[in-house]
Amino acid sequence: MNIDVAQLGLDLGTGGVVGAVTGFAAKKVAKFVAVLVGVQLALFKYLESQRILVVDWERLSAGLLEAGGAASSSTPPSWVTSLLSTASVSGGFAAGFFVGFRAG
């Protein structure tokens, strides 16, 4: 059995380069999609707080999020509610994205 070492090296090198480029591109695409999903969730939350849109968060999260927390008797102004609801979704997504980015 005759093994061509030069061809084997060329094949390994080409495969490595193609794999590296594909992995790099896949990571970039995954990050872009994650940002789009986060922006979309924040936009949904903002539009819901402005009473423009009604979002069924239970169905959207497929039951993963637990509904909870008793509301206080005093209600803050609407702009505060909008800001806090948008910040919570955006902040959670940003923190999760940062952890995932650092781990990946």
C-alpha positions as a printed NumPy array, in Angstrom:
array([[  0.   ,   0.   ,   0.   ],
       [  1.465,   3.299,  -1.153],
       [  0.565,   6.412,   0.9  ],
       [  1.209,   9.817,  -0.632],
       [  2.25 ,  11.917,   2.375],
       [  2.069,  15.187,   0.441],
       [ -1.519,  14.526,  -0.633],
       [ -2.436,  13.455,   2.908],
       [ -0.993,  16.687,   4.312],
       [ -2.786,  18.747,   1.673],
       [ -6.087,  17.023,   2.482],
       [ -5.63 ,  17.503,   6.223],
       [ -4.659,  21.145,   5.8  ],
       [ -7.545,  21.885,   3.462],
       [ -9.996,  20.162,   5.803],
       [ -8.637,  22.114,   8.754],
       [ -8.931,  25.449,   6.979],
       [-12.452,  24.714,   5.72 ],
       [-13.46 ,  23.532,   9.214],
       [-12.028,  26.65 ,  10.851],
       [-13.764,  28.971,   8.389],
       [-17.041,  27.086,   8.768],
       [-16.802,  27.146,  12.583],
       [-15.992,  30.849,  12.595],
       [-18.889,  31.63 ,  10.255],
       [-21.287,  29.422,  12.231],
       [-20.35 ,  31.203,  15.459],
       [-20.871,  34.608,  13.848],
       [-24.237,  33.563,  12.391],
       [-25.314,  32.123,  15.744],
       [-24.398,  35.374,  17.501],
       [-26.309,  37.406,  14.929],
       [-29.402,  35.217,  15.327],
       [-29.134,  35.468,  19.134],
       [-29.023,  39.257,  18.92 ],
       [-32.041,  39.293,  16.603],
       [-34.031,  37.081,  18.982],
       [-33.1  ,  39.276,  21.942],
       [-34.058,  42.468,  20.136],
       [-37.336,  40.874,  19.06 ],
       [-38.173,  39.808,  22.632],
       [-37.349,  43.269,  23.958],
       [-39.494,  44.847,  21.231],
       [-42.385,  42.506,  22.041],
       [-42.124,  43.397,  25.732],
       [-42.016,  47.119,  24.979],
       [-44.988,  46.976,  22.595],
       [-46.906,  44.955,  25.166],
       [-46.162,  47.506,  27.89 ],
       [-47.479,  50.24 ,  25.587],
       [-50.65 ,  48.151,  25.034],
       [-50.002,  47.982,  21.297],
       [-49.459,  44.228,  21.247],
       [-50.625,  41.304,  23.37 ],
       [-48.057,  38.53 ,  23.77 ],
       [-48.869,  35.109,  25.199],
       [-45.574,  34.672,  27.069],
       [-46.616,  31.256,  28.386],
       [-47.05 ,  29.923,  24.871],
       [-43.969,  31.763,  23.574],
       [-41.762,  30.279,  26.279],
       [-43.436,  26.859,  25.913],
       [-44.176,  26.819,  29.632],
       [-40.53 ,  27.217,  30.697],
       [-41.051,  30.46 ,  32.557],
       [-43.018,  30.426,  35.767],
       [-45.641,  33.082,  36.221],
       [-45.367,  34.547,  39.639],
       [-45.049,  37.414,  41.982],
       [-47.827,  39.345,  43.574],
       [-48.308,  42.86 ,  42.267],
       [-48.07 ,  45.749,  44.679],
       [-51.105,  47.891,  45.365],
       [-49.544,  51.123,  44.104],
       [-48.964,  51.362,  40.363],
       [-46.007,  53.288,  38.971],
       [-46.342,  55.608,  35.954],
       [-46.617,  53.855,  32.601],
       [-43.186,  54.969,  31.396],
       [-41.567,  53.384,  34.462],
       [-43.411,  50.132,  33.813],
       [-42.358,  50.193,  30.155],
       [-38.735,  50.86 ,  31.05 ],
       [-38.565,  48.17 ,  33.719],
       [-40.278,  45.502,  31.632],
       [-38.045,  46.199,  28.644],
       [-34.906,  46.367,  30.783],
       [-35.625,  43.044,  32.485],
       [-35.943,  41.107,  29.233],
       [-33.051,  42.946,  27.579],
       [-30.825,  42.7  ,  30.648],
       [-31.489,  38.994,  31.083],
       [-30.791,  38.345,  27.442],
       [-27.618,  40.456,  27.539],
       [-26.332,  38.634,  30.627],
       [-27.107,  35.229,  29.137],
       [-25.551,  36.222,  25.83 ],
       [-22.391,  37.44 ,  27.59 ],
       [-22.053,  34.182,  29.541],
       [-22.613,  32.149,  26.374],
       [-20.171,  34.275,  24.43 ],
       [-17.473,  33.9  ,  27.067],
       [-18.034,  30.153,  27.339],
       [-18.082,  29.659,  23.571]])
